[in-house]
Amino acid sequence: MSFSLAIVGAGQFAGQFAKLWRLHPGVGDIFATDLLPERADRLAADHDLAGTLPSFDAVLDSDVDAVAVFTQRWTHGPLVVRALRAGKHVYSAVPMAVTRDEIAAIIEAVRETGLTYMMGETSHYNPATVYARDQIAAGAFGRLFYAEGDYVHDMDLGFYEAYQYSGGEAWKSTASYPPLLYPTHSVGGVLGAWQTHAVSVSAIGVKDQRGDGVFDKEVSQFDNDFSNATALFEVAGGGSFRTNEFRRVGYPSQIRESRFRFFGTEASFEQLATVSHWQDKEGVKDVTEHLEPKRALSPDDPSLAHVAPALRDAFTSGSAPVHDRSRLPEEFRNVTNGHEGSHHFLADDFVTAVNTGTLPPVNAWLAARYTLPGIVAHESALKGGERLDIPDFGDAPA
């Protein structure tokens, strides 16, 4: 059983998934479209796709079964709803959307159409999140009461080039994208392990002082001058977690962008850039090797020539020992992976969900819990840290 797929947005990230879906036995013909036709042509040629389509409207009018949205991050919500309403299953890059109403519209469309929606959150499969999820399931933490998740990616380490690639001449207006509206790497890594959801938040934003026209309200499409932000969330059932979204930070983002910590009554787990430790009342265990992905491709490989050097590690990491690869297609065995081993699982979980009619791990309801807390946190930061309630759309239907 297989389905046809159209990739919408043929940028740097799309090629990683075109490669995997092209190999997957559960996917048939794959097409590409982009506002810049030459990028769609190149993606189709590089990965031997079935062809290109001239526009998103043409995708919706076609008989393809599913779409994968890799457009700029603030465009996802409306595109996803249109695709679902046109009868297409949807895989969407993060974030899910940028407003409460857009999130509600996606959930309503999924509920009414019965189609598959999956958000491609890499941190759900981050080795630290997988490890913490397993330890929580085993009861090893005791009662979990606090966690931390950081997405610390300095603009100098690849983001300037990425925004220039996607934003064209007006790239500075979009490079000011508010950090807390891109919350899923930090929030998703915490909640992907801790089976709860955020109910309130207080957040602080730090105004940028670089003075280069990025994070400048007079330039920003988003009227944003926060380059760094911190949010403290209350969770259902008691407890809290803190996230950092930093874009100006002296930290080796190219080594590890996302990192996590979990604290319980019986044990704790902490991850830094190069080490990870499990700790209980008797001592400390170094679990770094268990969580360390084994590189599958050299960052100097010619296939990555179009990707900024500081971003290439995100496209070359293999799987970590903590990952259970037994459920993945044999065709993925010797294929490059990315974002700490997440790409193979993301690609396969979407295919499995579409072909079996089951909910994917990061379904619309969980995607809302990974995304909406950041939207409300940004509102809190704009209000000087005022504590705000976070709506919840509930659990996914059984």
Backbone torsions as a table, in degrees:
resi	resn	phi	psi	omega
1	MET	NA	133.4	179.5
2	SER	-148.0	165.5	179.1
3	PHE	-135.6	158.0	178.2
4	SER	-92.2	155.4	-169.6
5	LEU	-143.5	140.5	172.0
6	ALA	-116.8	127.3	176.3
7	ILE	-91.1	122.6	-176.7
8	VAL	-107.1	110.1	-175.1
9	GLY	100.6	98.7	-172.9
10	ALA	-100.4	52.4	-179.2
11	GLY	-88.8	-159.0	-173.7
12	GLN	-63.4	-36.8	-174.0
13	PHE	-79.3	-32.7	-173.5
14	ALA	-60.4	-35.6	-177.0
15	GLY	-62.1	-32.5	179.5
16	GLN	-62.9	-36.0	-177.6
17	PHE	-89.0	-29.8	173.0
18	ALA	-57.6	-42.4	180.0
19	LYS	-60.6	-46.4	-176.9
20	LEU	-70.2	-44.9	-179.7
21	TRP	-68.4	-30.0	176.8
22	ARG	-64.3	-32.3	179.8
23	LEU	-84.6	-22.0	-171.4
24	HIS	-71.0	129.2	-179.6
25	PRO	-66.8	-14.8	-179.9
26	GLY	-89.9	2.8	-179.3
27	VAL	-120.3	135.5	178.0
28	GLY	-96.5	-126.1	-178.0
29	ASP	-65.6	140.3	177.9
30	ILE	-124.6	134.0	178.3
31	PHE	-121.6	166.7	179.2
32	ALA	-136.6	149.4	172.3
33	THR	-143.9	151.4	179.2
34	ASP	-157.5	152.1	175.8
35	LEU	-61.1	-25.5	173.9
36	LEU	-104.4	99.3	-172.7
37	PRO	-54.6	-31.7	-178.3
38	GLU	-65.4	-27.8	177.5
39	ARG	-72.1	-39.3	176.4
40	ALA	-64.8	-40.5	178.2
41	ASP	-61.1	-43.7	-178.8
42	ARG	-66.1	-41.8	178.7
43	LEU	-61.5	-44.4	-179.9
44	ALA	-63.0	-40.2	-179.6
45	ALA	-70.7	-42.7	-177.0
46	ASP	-63.9	-31.6	-173.5
47	HIS	-118.5	15.7	175.0
48	ASP	53.7	47.7	179.0
49	LEU	-77.4	170.2	-176.5
50	ALA	-71.3	-20.4	179.6
51	GLY	153.5	-167.4	179.1
52	THR	-123.9	162.2	173.8
53	LEU	-123.3	146.3	-169.0
54	PRO	-74.1	-17.5	-175.3
55	SER	-165.4	168.3	175.3
56	PHE	-64.0	-39.5	176.8
57	ASP	-58.9	-39.8	178.3
58	ALA	-64.9	-35.9	175.6
59	VAL	-60.6	-47.3	-178.3
60	LEU	-65.1	-32.4	179.9
61	ASP	-81.6	-11.5	-177.5
62	SER	-81.8	177.0	179.3
63	ASP	-98.7	17.3	175.8
64	VAL	-64.4	148.4	-175.0
65	ASP	-85.0	-27.5	-172.6
66	ALA	-146.7	158.1	174.4
67	VAL	-128.2	149.0	173.9
68	ALA	-120.4	116.3	-172.5
69	VAL	-95.0	114.8	177.9
70	PHE	-123.6	35.5	179.9
71	THR	-83.9	-178.2	-178.7
72	GLN	-62.4	148.6	-162.2
73	ARG	-62.4	-27.3	-178.9
74	TRP	-86.1	-1.1	-177.9
75	THR	-98.6	-7.5	-168.9
76	HIS	-63.0	-47.1	-172.6
77	GLY	-52.3	-58.8	-178.6
78	PRO	-62.4	-37.7	179.5
79	LEU	-64.7	-41.8	-179.9
80	VAL	-62.2	-46.5	-179.2
81	VAL	-61.6	-44.3	179.7
82	ARG	-60.9	-40.9	-179.3
83	ALA	-66.5	-44.2	178.7
84	LEU	-61.7	-44.1	-178.9
85	ARG	-67.3	-21.4	176.5
86	ALA	-87.8	3.4	176.0
87	GLY	89.2	21.9	-178.5
88	LYS	-106.5	138.2	166.1
89	HIS	-67.1	153.1	-173.9
90	VAL	-134.2	129.6	163.4
91	TYR	-107.9	129.9	-178.9
92	SER	-126.0	133.4	168.7
93	ALA	-63.8	164.9	-179.2
94	VAL	-83.2	154.5	-3.6
95	PRO	-81.6	170.7	178.7
96	MET	-58.6	-46.2	-177.0
97	ALA	-168.3	-178.5	-178.0
98	VAL	-122.3	2.8	175.2
99	THR	-139.3	160.0	176.6
100	ARG	-60.5	-42.7	-176.9
101	ASP	-64.0	-37.7	178.3
102	GLU	-65.3	-40.1	177.8
103	ILE	-63.8	-45.4	179.1
104	ALA	-60.0	-39.0	-178.8
105	ALA	-66.4	-37.4	178.1
106	ILE	-66.0	-47.4	-179.4
107	ILE	-61.6	-41.4	178.0
108	GLU	-62.3	-42.8	-179.4
109	ALA	-65.9	-40.6	177.8
110	VAL	-63.8	-45.0	-179.1
111	ARG	-62.5	-42.0	-174.9
112	GLU	-78.4	-32.7	-177.6
113	THR	-90.8	-25.3	-175.8
114	GLY	73.5	11.8	-179.1
115	LEU	-83.8	163.8	179.2
116	THR	-79.8	132.3	167.4
117	TYR	-127.3	131.7	175.1
118	MET	-137.1	133.2	172.7
119	MET	-95.9	132.4	-174.3
120	GLY	-86.0	65.4	-179.0
121	GLU	-84.2	113.3	-177.2
122	THR	-64.2	-34.6	-174.8
123	SER	-68.0	-20.1	176.0
124	HIS	-60.3	-26.3	-178.2
125	TYR	-111.6	7.3	177.2
126	ASN	-58.1	137.7	-177.9
127	PRO	-52.7	-38.8	179.5
128	ALA	-65.9	-39.0	178.7
129	THR	-68.2	-42.9	177.4
130	VAL	-59.9	-44.5	-179.6
131	TYR	-63.0	-47.9	179.9
132	ALA	-64.1	-38.8	178.5
133	ARG	-60.2	-43.3	178.7
134	ASP	-65.1	-41.5	-179.3
135	GLN	-68.3	-37.2	176.8
136	ILE	-64.6	-44.9	-179.9
137	ALA	-60.8	-32.0	179.5
138	ALA	-83.9	-4.2	-179.4
139	GLY	76.4	15.0	-172.6
140	ALA	-70.4	-25.7	179.4
141	PHE	-78.6	-12.4	-166.3
142	GLY	74.4	-135.2	174.4
143	ARG	-88.7	117.1	177.1
144	LEU	-76.6	131.9	-176.7
145	PHE	-132.1	-11.8	-178.4
146	TYR	-155.1	145.5	176.2
147	ALA	-148.8	163.5	177.4
148	GLU	-137.0	142.0	176.2
149	GLY	-139.8	128.5	-179.1
150	ASP	-119.7	138.7	163.3
151	TYR	-119.4	99.5	-172.2
152	VAL	-113.9	95.1	-175.7
153	HIS	-129.6	104.5	-178.3
154	ASP	-68.5	139.6	-179.1
155	MET	-59.1	-33.0	-178.3
156	ASP	-67.7	-19.2	-175.4
157	LEU	-99.5	63.9	171.5
158	GLY	101.7	-21.2	-175.5
159	PHE	-73.0	-33.6	176.0
160	TYR	-58.0	-49.1	-179.0
161	GLU	-64.0	-38.9	-178.8
162	ALA	-64.3	-43.4	179.1
163	TYR	-69.9	-34.7	176.6
164	GLN	-64.1	-38.5	179.7
165	TYR	-65.4	-42.4	-174.9
166	SER	-91.9	-23.6	-171.2
167	GLY	-101.5	-8.7	179.4
168	GLY	63.6	-149.1	-175.4
169	GLU	-63.4	-27.6	-178.2
170	ALA	-94.9	26.0	-172.0
171	TRP	-59.9	-31.4	-178.5
172	LYS	-65.1	-29.7	-179.7
173	SER	-69.9	-25.4	-179.7
174	THR	-100.2	-22.1	177.9
175	ALA	-66.6	-12.7	178.2
176	SER	-84.9	14.8	-179.2
177	TYR	-50.5	127.5	-174.9
178	PRO	-60.1	127.5	-177.5
179	PRO	-53.2	-39.6	-176.6
180	LEU	-74.9	-9.4	173.3
181	LEU	-88.4	3.5	173.4
182	TYR	-124.2	61.6	-166.2
183	PRO	-94.7	-6.3	-164.2
184	THR	-72.8	-24.8	177.7
185	HIS	-67.4	-38.5	-179.7
186	SER	-84.8	-49.9	-179.9
187	VAL	-65.6	-43.8	-177.8
188	GLY	-65.1	-32.5	177.7
189	GLY	-68.0	-32.9	176.8
190	VAL	-76.4	-55.0	-174.8
191	LEU	-74.9	-16.4	174.0
192	GLY	-68.3	-18.8	175.7
193	ALA	-104.5	-44.9	-176.4
194	TRP	-88.5	114.8	-174.6
195	GLN	-80.5	74.8	179.2
196	THR	-151.0	-171.3	175.4
197	HIS	-148.5	157.7	-178.0
198	ALA	-78.0	138.9	-179.4
199	VAL	-116.9	-19.3	175.9
200	SER	-156.6	165.0	-177.0
201	VAL	-154.3	148.2	166.9
202	SER	-130.4	129.5	-173.5
203	ALA	-135.0	151.7	177.9
204	ILE	-125.1	130.8	175.2
205	GLY	-105.9	145.5	178.4
206	VAL	-108.9	121.8	-179.2
207	LYS	-71.2	139.5	-177.0
208	ASP	-73.6	147.2	179.2
209	GLN	-126.2	13.3	-176.0
210	ARG	-67.4	-38.2	176.7
211	GLY	75.2	27.6	-178.2
212	ASP	-108.3	14.0	178.7
213	GLY	89.2	-6.7	172.2
214	VAL	-97.1	141.4	-172.4
215	PHE	59.5	38.5	175.9
216	ASP	-112.6	118.9	-175.6
217	LYS	-57.8	-31.0	-179.2
218	GLU	-72.1	-18.8	-179.6
219	VAL	-105.1	-31.5	-169.4
220	SER	-66.0	129.8	173.2
221	GLN	-64.3	-22.6	-174.4
222	PHE	-106.5	8.5	-178.5
223	ASP	53.5	42.9	-172.9
224	ASN	-119.7	134.1	173.4
225	ASP	-124.7	13.0	174.6
226	PHE	-86.8	124.8	172.5
227	SER	-105.3	-20.8	176.4
228	ASN	-130.8	147.8	179.5
229	ALA	-154.6	146.9	177.8
230	THR	-128.4	136.6	-178.7
231	ALA	-131.2	137.6	175.2
232	LEU	-113.5	120.0	-175.2
233	PHE	-109.5	139.1	166.8
234	GLU	-90.6	141.4	-178.8
235	VAL	-115.4	155.7	176.5
236	ALA	-62.3	138.0	179.1
237	GLY	89.0	-2.1	178.3
238	GLY	99.0	135.2	-179.9
239	GLY	119.4	-178.0	-176.3
240	SER	-156.0	163.1	169.0
241	PHE	-145.0	153.0	-178.3
242	ARG	-118.9	138.6	174.6
243	THR	-124.8	150.5	171.9
244	ASN	-119.8	132.1	171.5
245	GLU	-120.8	99.9	-173.2
246	PHE	-114.8	131.5	176.4
247	ARG	-117.6	-7.4	171.8
248	ARG	-127.7	97.0	-173.3
249	VAL	-155.0	134.7	175.9
250	GLY	-80.5	85.2	-173.8
251	TYR	-156.1	143.6	-177.2
252	PRO	-78.7	75.5	-176.2
253	SER	-57.0	-30.7	-178.5
254	GLN	-68.1	-19.1	178.2
255	ILE	-84.7	-47.9	177.9
256	ARG	-155.1	113.7	-179.7
257	GLU	-78.8	-42.0	-175.1
258	SER	-111.0	139.3	178.9
259	ARG	-148.8	154.8	-168.1
260	PHE	-143.0	155.2	176.4
261	ARG	-143.0	142.3	-179.2
262	PHE	-136.0	136.7	-177.7
263	PHE	-128.6	126.4	177.0
264	GLY	-126.8	178.0	-177.6
265	THR	-71.8	-20.3	-177.7
266	GLU	-114.2	-19.5	-177.9
267	ALA	-163.0	167.0	177.6
268	SER	-144.3	164.1	-179.8
269	PHE	-139.1	132.5	-179.3
270	GLU	-135.3	136.9	179.9
271	GLN	-123.8	135.5	172.9
272	LEU	-119.9	-166.4	-174.6
273	ALA	-61.6	-38.9	-174.0
274	THR	-127.4	-1.2	-179.4
275	VAL	-137.7	153.6	177.0
276	SER	-138.8	134.8	-175.6
277	HIS	-131.0	135.1	167.6
278	TRP	-97.4	132.7	-174.2
279	GLN	-133.6	134.4	171.9
280	ASP	-134.6	-169.0	-173.4
281	LYS	-73.1	-8.2	179.2
282	GLU	-99.9	-22.8	-178.7
283	GLY	165.7	-160.8	-173.8
284	VAL	-125.1	135.1	177.6
285	LYS	-119.6	125.2	177.3
286	ASP	-79.2	116.3	-179.1
287	VAL	-113.1	19.4	-175.7
288	THR	-55.4	-48.5	-176.5
289	GLU	-62.9	-34.8	-179.2
290	HIS	-65.5	-26.7	-175.2
291	LEU	-107.2	2.6	-173.5
292	GLU	-91.1	116.2	176.3
293	PRO	-65.6	145.2	178.4
294	LYS	-97.0	119.3	-174.2
295	ARG	-54.8	133.4	-177.5
296	ALA	-104.8	-9.8	-177.3
297	LEU	-155.7	142.0	177.0
298	SER	-69.8	137.6	175.7
299	PRO	-61.0	-16.3	179.7
300	ASP	-91.4	5.5	-179.4
301	ASP	-60.0	137.5	-178.2
302	PRO	-56.9	-26.7	-179.3
303	SER	-66.0	-14.3	-179.3
304	LEU	-106.6	16.4	-176.2
305	ALA	-61.5	-28.5	-178.0
306	HIS	-85.9	-2.8	-178.2
307	VAL	-101.6	135.6	179.3
308	ALA	-56.2	137.5	-177.2
309	PRO	-51.2	-39.2	-177.6
310	ALA	-70.6	-13.3	179.4
311	LEU	-99.7	-8.0	-170.1
312	ARG	-68.8	-30.2	178.7
313	ASP	-58.9	-31.9	-179.8
314	ALA	-67.0	-16.3	-177.9
315	PHE	-108.8	2.2	-174.1
316	THR	-120.6	-6.9	-176.7
317	SER	-70.0	142.5	173.4
318	GLY	-92.9	-160.1	178.6
319	SER	-85.5	160.7	175.4
320	ALA	-102.9	159.4	177.9
321	PRO	-55.5	-29.5	-179.3
322	VAL	-69.0	-20.4	-179.6
323	HIS	-74.2	133.8	174.3
324	ASP	-93.1	100.3	-177.2
325	ARG	-89.0	3.6	-173.2
326	SER	-65.3	-23.4	-177.9
327	ARG	-91.8	-3.5	-177.3
328	LEU	-82.3	154.5	177.9
329	PRO	-61.1	145.2	177.1
330	GLU	-58.9	-29.9	-178.8
331	GLU	-63.0	-18.7	-179.7
332	PHE	-88.2	-5.2	-167.8
333	ARG	-53.7	-48.0	-175.0
334	ASN	-113.4	29.3	-176.4
335	VAL	-103.9	143.0	180.0
336	THR	-57.4	148.7	-177.3
337	ASN	-122.3	-174.2	178.8
338	GLY	-165.0	169.1	-179.7
339	HIS	46.6	60.1	175.6
340	GLU	57.0	38.4	173.3
341	GLY	89.2	10.1	-173.0
342	SER	-84.1	-28.0	-169.1
343	HIS	-59.2	-42.9	-178.3
344	HIS	-62.0	-41.2	-179.0
345	PHE	-70.8	-39.5	177.6
346	LEU	-60.2	-50.2	-177.7
347	ALA	-61.8	-44.8	-177.1
348	ASP	-70.9	-38.9	-177.9
349	ASP	-64.7	-35.3	177.4
350	PHE	-67.3	-45.3	-179.8
351	VAL	-61.2	-44.4	180.0
352	THR	-61.3	-43.8	-179.0
353	ALA	-62.9	-44.7	-180.0
354	VAL	-65.0	-45.0	-173.8
355	ASN	-77.2	-19.3	179.7
356	THR	-108.3	-9.9	-178.0
357	GLY	70.9	23.4	179.3
358	THR	-103.3	162.1	177.9
359	LEU	-72.0	134.2	173.8
360	PRO	-73.1	161.2	179.8
361	PRO	-55.2	-49.5	178.8
362	VAL	-99.3	73.8	179.7
363	ASN	-79.2	-177.0	-174.5
364	ALA	-61.3	-38.0	-176.9
365	TRP	-71.5	-40.0	177.2
366	LEU	-72.6	-36.8	176.8
367	ALA	-59.1	-38.5	177.0
368	ALA	-62.6	-39.1	179.6
369	ARG	-71.2	-22.9	175.7
370	TYR	-83.9	-24.1	-170.5
371	THR	-104.0	-48.7	-173.5
372	LEU	-60.5	-35.9	177.5
373	PRO	-55.6	-36.5	178.8
374	GLY	-70.4	-37.4	178.3
375	ILE	-61.8	-46.1	178.8
376	VAL	-68.8	-35.3	178.0
377	ALA	-62.4	-39.2	177.7
378	HIS	-63.4	-39.7	176.1
379	GLU	-61.0	-40.4	178.6
380	SER	-63.9	-43.5	179.9
381	ALA	-62.4	-37.3	178.0
382	LEU	-67.6	-20.3	179.1
383	LYS	-103.5	22.9	175.5
384	GLY	70.5	26.4	177.3
385	GLY	93.8	10.0	178.8
386	GLU	-55.4	135.1	-179.7
387	ARG	-76.6	126.1	-175.4
388	LEU	-123.8	145.4	175.4
389	ASP	-75.8	147.3	178.9
390	ILE	-111.4	115.7	177.5
391	PRO	-62.5	157.6	178.1
392	ASP	-134.5	137.6	-179.8
393	PHE	-91.9	5.1	176.8
394	GLY	85.7	-179.1	178.6
395	ASP	-78.1	156.8	174.0
396	ALA	-62.7	145.5	179.5
397	PRO	-63.0	143.6	-178.6
398	ALA	-69.0	NA	NA
